[in-house]
Amino acid sequence: MSGSNQQNSALGPAEAVASGSPGEKPWLKRKDWAAGIMRDSVGLHLDVFVIAFMGLVFLAVAFGFYHERLHLAPDGGFGPFIPMAIFGLVGAGMTLKAVHLVMSWARYGRSRLKLETVPIPLGGAMKAELIMTRQFRAGRQLRVTLKCVNSVVHDYQSINKPFPTAEERSVDSHAVWQDEDTLVSDGSGLFKIAFAVPADQPATTFPNGRDWRTWVLDVQDASGRTQAYHAEFELPVFAASLGAGEAAAVAAIAADRERRLEDYKPGPGFRVKIRPAAEGGTEFLIPPIGRAGGAVAQSIVFAVSFVLMLFAYGQIPLVVIVPWGVLNLLLYLWLARLWFAAERIVIGNGVIRVTNGLFRITQSMAIDQVASIHAVPIETPWVVTVRIRGQGWRQIGTGQGIRELAEAQWLALQMSHAAGIKAASPIPGNETAEMMEMVLGFAKEKGVPGAAEALQSKAAVDRLKQHLDPKYQTGEAPAGNLAGTLPLSARAFRSKPTSPVTKIIVAAIGLVGLLWLLSSVLHPIFAVLMSRLRH
């Protein structure tokens, strides 16, 4: 083996520390990566203290409105109670969330992830041991998700300013690839984790103030119960030469996944019915999305909005009532689809037919035109869809509302068997590449010049990807370092994507500000409502 290959090879943790420099091996810049051991204190992060502080602030503001209600509205009225209710509810929610996180820390303590190799090579296997300081009851399941997160800084520049300020920048993070596995506890607190890392995804890059890539291992209790276990670990995934056993390790992971998927039995909450179709073939009847699509919360919003509109009718201008009514009508139609529109897929007689939607629209695709049937996560673990991929740009989406990725993969496997086509790999593919192929296929069919040649040219596809996202394939950092110009809330010191808790805080503050601005409209509505209730 040559010297250059030795510098890029995937090493064990001890070897990684003993040789090379941080410039040649960027994973050595972090001590935990160099040692191959990462730790996480479940539930106890900086976000907990931020949430607790903000919750107390909001509760204090709500108490202030209550204490000063007579001064704010000396003639009576409900004006002070509107912001009091808003601030009080937001503050109580944040405080309860902080208490929940602290209780999770007290229950689960710290966790340690030990990598088998450092770095984790692109195109190779990610193997690790998760060790909990406290036992995890035997039989309980952990959902483990490996994902590559793309973080981009967005500039919001005013036409009155020659350049954006730090306050006008924000960081947007989203997963460009992810895979999921479910592990069952044996009661020891030790879990063996294995994933196949795709070769066509970007490597880890460090925060540079513009855009960067982070590989994250997310581990959480699959039950979704309160005070559940949840830990995150950032991983060193880099382009490194593959060892002699890497190909065999990846093949073994894929084979194990295929075997487990064939033996998989959906849980009692999986309500898809598979039976012979009356017209021949196999019928898959998928119930309405319902709660999986947030139908309960949206129904409550609709009911409250509709009742308020009825009470306010005749008391406020039609310029407010008419658009309000249109929005309620659209929400009603959407809720009708969520609650009552089932999906029916019939596979047989050489055709796949999918009928769904409130108006029972049917889409068809010849089986000999089907390239693959596979699961596509939309917002795991909450919503997954099954994509029936045809030739060129054609596709049919079905199965929306399935919560578990394993259930969607099993359903796609049964559809593949019914259609008599090769089952898709349980290892997720390159979603970006697939979307680009469909875009180019559509362009070719519509006669766009050069589209046919681009479909035959990998280089052209790569150029299209880099045109849409210049750093996606290479993971290279742009020239210059803008991190110093970012506000503290937008800096990613540990290349960690924007926390969901931070997003909740920002959304809560934005909601309070919006409702405060709309108080001039909400106040007369509440006044009319209360006056009618009194009479």
N, C-alpha and C positions, 0 to 999 in steps of 0.2 A: 504494500500500500504506500502511495506517495505521501510526501509531507503535507501537501495541500489537502489531500483527502483526510489525513489524520486530524487536521485542524477543524474540519467541518463535520466530523463524525459525531454521532450521538453517544455520549459518554455516561457512565454511572456518576452519581453525585460526587463521590470522592475523587474520581479522575478529573472531573470538570474543574474542581477547585485547584488541583495540583498542577494543571498545565494551562497555558494560554493566558491572554490578557483580555481585559474588558473590551478593548477596541476590536480585537479579532473575534471575540465571543461575547456578544452583547448581553447574553443571559447572566454573565458574571457581574454585571453592574448591580444586581440585587442579591443580597446575601442569602435570602430564602431560596431564590431560584438556584444559585450556585450550589447550595447544600442539598437541593432537591426536597426540602421540607417546608411546607407552608402551614400556617396556623390561622384559625378563625375562632373568635369568641362569639359563640352563637347568641345573637340578639343584642350584644353589647358593643355598639359602634358609636361614633360621633353623632350619627343621626338621632340616636336615642335622646341625647341631651338637648339637641336642637329642637326635636319635637316636644319634649317636656317643657322647655323654656317657652316656645311659641304657644303651646297650649295654655300655660299659666298667664301669658300676656293677653291672649284672647279672652280668657275667663275674667281677668282683671278689667279689661275694657267693657265686657258685658256687665259686670257688677257696677262699673262707673256709670253706665247709661241708666241702670236701675236706680242707683243712689241719687242721680241728678234728674230723674224723670220729671219732678215737679218744676224744676227750673227750665228744663228744655221744652216742656209743654204745660205752661201754667194754666191754660184753659182746658186741659184734658186732651184726649185723643190718643191715638195709637202710634204716633210718630216715634217716640223713644223705644217702643217695644220691638220694632222691626229690626234695627241694628243690634239690639240686645239679644234677640233670639238668634240672629245670624252668628254673631261673635260667640255667644254661649255654646251653640251647637258645635261650631268648629273647634272651639277650645276644649270642650268635653271630649270630642272625638280624638284630638291629638293627645290629650292627657291619657285617655284609656289605651291608645296605641303604645305610648311610651311605657305604661305599666305592663302591658302585654309583652313587650320586648324584654323588659327587665326580668319578668317571670320566666321567659324562655331561657335567658342566660342562667338564671338560678337552677333551672331544671336540667339543662344539657351541658353547661360549662363550655370548655374549649374543645376544639377538634383539630386533628393534625392530619395533613395529607402528605404522604411520602411517595415521591415519583420513583419509578423503576429506572428511567433514563433521563438525563439532562443534556441537551434540551429535548423536547418532544419533537421528532422530525416530521415535517410535512410529507404526507404519503406513507407514513409509518403508523405505529401503534402507540397509543397513550395508555400506559398501565400504571396503576397507583394503588396504594392502600390508604383507606380512610380509617383513622383510629379515633374513637370517641373516649373522652375521659370518664364518661358515665355510661352505663349500659343502656342499650336500646332494646326494648322488649322483643323477645323472639316472636317471629311471625309478622311483625310490622314491616311495611314496605317503605323504601326510600326511592324517590324519583331523582335520578341523576341526569343532568343536562350539560353537555359540552357545546359551547357556542363561541363563534367568532363575532365580536362586536365591533362595528365600524362607528367611530366617533368623529363628527365633523363640526367645526366652528362656523356658525352662520353670522354674517355681518348684516345689520340693519342700518343702512345709511340714509340719512335725510337729504333731501335735495338742497337744504340750506347749509349743509356742512360738506366741506371738501373730503373728509375722511370720517369713518365711524369711530366712536369712542368706545372705551372698554365696556361701558354700561349697555352698549348697543350690540353686544356679541352674546351668543348663547351656544351651548353645546348640545347637539342632537346625536343620540346614540341609538343604533338599531342592530339587530342580529342579521348578518348576511349569510350565515350557515349555522345549523345546530342539529344535534343528534340527541336522542334521549334513551335512557335505559332504566329499568326498574330492578332494584335489588331487594332481597328478602333477608331480614335480620335473623341471625342464629342466636342472638342474645349475648354475644361476646363483645359487641361494640366494634368489631373489625369487619370492614367491607373491602372486597376486591373489585376494582373498577377497571374496565377495559373499553377503549373506543378506537375505531379506525379513523385516523385523521386524513382528510382528503389532500391530495397533492396540488390541486388547482385552487386552493384558497390562500389568502395572503398570510404572511408571517406576522408575528408580534412586532409592533413598532412602539416606541416610547412617545409620550405626549410631546408635541412640538408647537402647540398653540394654533395648529391649523387642522390637521386630521391625523388619526392614528388608529391602530388595530389592537384589540385586546382579546385574548382567548380566556374564557371564564368557565370554570366548572361550578355549576350551581347544584347544590344538594338540598333536598327538602323532603319533609314527611309527605308521602303520597296521599295521606288521608285528608289533608287540608284542614284539620281540626285546629281550634284555637291553641295558642302556646305551642305550636308545632315546631319541629326542628327545621332550621334553615341556615345553611352556611354557603359561603362563596370563596372560591380560590382563583387567583389569577395565575395563568400557566405560561411557561416559556415555550412557545411553539415557533420554531425557526426552520429555515431551509438548511438541512444537514444531510450528509450522505447516509444512505440507509445501510444498516448492517446486513450481514448474511441472512439473519433470521427474520428480518422485518416483513418481507413478503409473506412468509409462512404465518407470522403472527397476525397480520391483517386478514389473511384468508381464514384463519381459525376463528377470528372474531366474527367475520361475516357468516361462516358456517354455523356457529353457535347461535347467532341471531336468527338465522333461517329455521333452525331446528326448534328453537323456542317459539317462534311465530307460528309454525305448523301445529305445535302442541298447545298453543294459547287458547284459553277458554274465557270469553268475555264475562264480565261481572254481571250481577243481577240488574244493574242500572242500564245495561246495554239493551235497548228495546227494538233493535232492527230485526225484522222478521224475514227469513229466507225460506222460500217455498216454491213449488212448481207454479208457473204462470198458466193462466187459463188459455192463452193463445200459443203456448209452447215455450219451452225454455225455462229459465229461472227468474223468479221475481224477488227483488230486494225492496221491502217496504220500510222506509225510514220515517219515524214519527216527526211531527213538527219540532222546530228548534226549541221553542218554549223557554224554560229557565236558562238553558245554556247560552241563549242569545240575549240575556238580560231582560226577558219579557216581564218579570215581576216588577222590577224597579221602574221600567218604562210605563207599565200599566198604572202604577201609583201616580207617577208624574202626570199621565194623561187624565186620570180621574180628578186630581186636584186642579189641574188647569181647566178642565171642562166645567167643574162646579163653580170655580171662581168666575169664569166667563159668563155663566148663566146669571149669577148674582150681580155681576157688573153690567149686564146688558141693559141699555137704556140710561145708564148713569154716567158712562164715559163715551167719548166721541167714537163714531163708527170707524174713523181712521185707525183706531186701535183694535176695535172689535173684529173687523173684517180680516185683517192678516192673522189675528189670533185664532179665528175660526178656521182659516185655511190650514194653519199649522196643526191644529187639533185634528182636522180631517185627515191630513197626511199621516199623522202619528197613529190615528185609528186604523188606517189601512195597513200600515206597517205592523201594528200589533196583531191584526187579524192574520197576517201572514205568519208571524212568529207562533201564534197559538194554534192555528188550525190548518196551515198548509203543509201537508205531508209530501214526501218525495217517493216516487215509484220508479224503480229501475228494472227493466226487463231485458235480459240477455238471452238471445236465442234466435234461431232462423237467420243467422248471419248478420244480425243487427243488434246494437245496443240502443235502447230507447230510455230517455230520462225525462220524466214528467214532474214538474215542480212549480212552485209559485202559487200565489193566490188565484191566478187566472188559468192554472193548469196548462202551462206552455210545455210542449214536448220537443226535445232535441234528439236527433238520431245520428248514429255513426256506424258505418259498416265495420264489422269485426276485423276484416282484412285490412282496414285502414288504421287500426288501433296500434300505436307504438308501445304504449305502456299504461298501466293503471297503478297509481301510487298515491300515498298519503302526502299531504302538504300541510305543514303547520301554518296556521294563520296567526294565532296568538296563544301559543301553548302556555299552560295546559288547558286553556279554556275553550278554544275553538280549533278544530281541525277539519280539513276538507279532503275529499278524494278526487284526484284529477284524472280524468280519462283523456290521455294525450293521443291525438291523432297525427296524421302526416301533415307536414308543413306547420301552419299556425293554428290549426283547429284543436279545440279542447272542450271538454264538458266538465264543469265542476258539480259535485254532488256530495251528499253526506255532511253538509255544514251543520255545526252544532254538536258534533261528537267531541267530548271533552278530552278523552285519552288518546294519545298518539298510537299506542299499541292497539287500541280498538279500531282506529282508522286503518292502520296497516293490515290488521287481520281481515277487515272488510274488503280492502283492496285485493288481498290475496284470494279471498273467496270469489270476487268478481273475475279475477284473472283465470281462476280454475274454470269458472262457468263459461268464460269466453274462449277457453282453450289456448291462451297465450302464455308466454313465459312470465313468471311472477317477477315483479320489480325487486331489486335488491333492498334489504332492510336498512342498508346504510344510505342515508340521504345523499342525493347527488348535488350538482352545482345548479342551484335555482336560477342564478343570474345567467348562466350559460344557456339554460333551457328557455328562459324568457327571451334572450337575444335570438335564439334560433327561431322562435315563433314570430318575433318581429320581422326578421329577415324573410321567413316563409310568407308572411302576409305581403311584404313588399314585393317579393318575387311574383306572387299570384296577381298582384295589381299592376305588374309591368314596370316597376320602378327600375330604371337603368342601373346595372351593376349588381342587383340583388342576387341574381342566379350565380354569378361568379363568387360573390361574398359567401354564399352558402357552402361552396366547395373549398373555401380558403380559410384555414384556421387563423392565419395572420390577419385577415380582414375582420373576422369575428373579434379577435383580440383588440384590434384598433377601435372597433365600435364600443367594446367594453370600456376601454381607456378613455374614449371620447365622453362617455357618460360619467365615468368615475376615474379620473386620470391615475389615481394611486391604488386602485383596487387590486390589480394584478401584482404590482411590484411591491407595494407596501412602503415605498420610498417616502421620506419626509421632504417637504418643500424647502426651498432655500430660506434661511432666516428663521429666527425664533421669536414668535409673537407671544409666548406664554407670559412674559412680563407685562404685557398690555391688557391681559384678561383680568376681570374682577375675580375676587377669591372664589365666589360661588361657581365660576365657570372654569376654574383651573382643575386639571386632573393630575394631581401629584403622583398618584400610583397607577395611572392609566386605567382607572376604574370608571365605567360608564356612569352617566348621571343616575343617581340613586332614585328609586321609585318614591322614597320618602321625601326627597327634595322636590320631586315633581308634585307630590301631594300638597306640600307646603305652598309652593308657588301657585298651584291651581286654587288652593283655598284663599290665598290672599287676593288673587285675581277675581274669584267669585264674590268675595266680600266687597271689593271695589266696584264690581259691576252692579251688584244689588244695591249698593249705596247710591250709585248714580241713578238707578231706576226707582229709587224710593218715592220720587215725585209721582210716579205712575202707580206703584204698589200701595202707597198710603191711601188714596181715594178708594181703591178697590177693597182694601181691608175695612175701611170706614163704612162703605156700602154694605159689605158682608155682615159686619157686626150690627149695623142698624136694622137690617132685615131679620137677623136672628133674634134681636130684642123684641121686634114686633111680630 
